[in-house]
Amino acid sequence: MLDPFEVLKALHALAAVDEVRAVDVEKFARIIGAPLEEVKEVLAALRRMDYVSFSGGRVYLTEIGIMKISSLFC
């Protein structure tokens, strides 16, 4: 299973920090080299925690997600 915090870090590295810069979920799965269904499961869990949001088939970090990922670097 993918580490949810590694997924957050990858979204942050891709600058997917708002709806305009959201990343296509299928493309994101290819970028991180993980099975699409597994990525979708982790993203769904992160959505329940309000760390990510979706716009169509695209995903991006919420303000809470940005704060969470930033706290991992402190």
C-alpha positions as CSV (number, residue, x, y, z in Angstrom):
1,M,0.0,0.0,0.0
2,L,1.2,3.5,-0.8
3,D,2.2,5.7,2.1
4,P,-0.4,8.5,2.2
5,F,2.3,11.0,3.2
6,E,4.4,10.1,0.2
7,V,1.4,10.8,-2.0
8,L,1.0,14.2,-0.3
9,K,4.7,14.9,-0.8
10,A,4.4,14.0,-4.5
11,L,1.4,16.3,-5.0
12,H,3.4,19.1,-3.3
13,A,6.4,18.4,-5.5
14,L,4.2,18.7,-8.5
15,A,2.8,22.0,-7.2
16,A,-0.7,20.7,-7.2
17,V,-1.8,23.2,-4.7
18,D,-5.0,24.6,-6.1
19,E,-7.7,23.8,-8.7
20,V,-5.8,25.5,-11.5
21,R,-2.7,23.4,-10.9
22,A,-4.5,20.2,-10.1
23,V,-2.9,17.0,-11.6
24,D,-4.8,14.4,-13.6
25,V,-5.2,11.3,-11.3
26,E,-4.2,8.8,-14.1
27,K,-1.2,10.9,-15.0
28,F,-0.3,11.2,-11.3
29,A,-0.4,7.4,-10.9
30,R,2.0,7.0,-13.8
31,I,4.3,9.7,-12.4
32,I,4.6,8.0,-9.1
33,G,4.7,4.5,-10.6
34,A,1.8,3.1,-8.7
35,P,-1.3,1.2,-9.8
36,L,-4.2,3.5,-10.5
37,E,-6.7,1.8,-8.2
38,E,-4.2,2.0,-5.3
39,V,-3.7,5.7,-5.9
40,K,-7.4,6.2,-6.0
41,E,-7.8,4.4,-2.7
42,V,-5.1,6.5,-1.0
43,L,-6.5,9.7,-2.5
44,A,-10.0,8.8,-1.2
45,A,-8.6,8.4,2.3
46,L,-6.8,11.7,2.0
47,R,-10.0,13.4,0.8
48,R,-11.8,12.1,3.9
49,M,-9.1,13.8,6.0
50,D,-9.6,17.0,3.9
51,Y,-6.0,16.9,2.7
52,V,-6.9,16.7,-1.0
53,S,-9.8,17.8,-3.2
54,F,-10.9,16.8,-6.6
55,S,-11.9,18.8,-9.7
56,G,-13.2,16.4,-12.3
57,G,-10.5,13.8,-12.8
58,R,-7.9,16.0,-11.2
59,V,-6.5,16.2,-7.7
60,Y,-4.9,18.9,-5.6
61,L,-3.8,19.7,-2.1
62,T,-6.2,21.6,0.1
63,E,-5.0,24.3,2.5
64,I,-5.1,21.7,5.3
65,G,-3.1,19.3,3.1
66,I,-0.5,22.0,2.4
67,M,-0.2,22.7,6.1
68,K,0.2,18.9,6.8
69,I,2.9,18.4,4.2
70,S,4.7,21.6,5.4
71,S,4.7,20.3,9.0
72,L,6.5,17.1,7.8
73,F,9.5,19.2,6.8
74,C,9.8,21.0,10.1
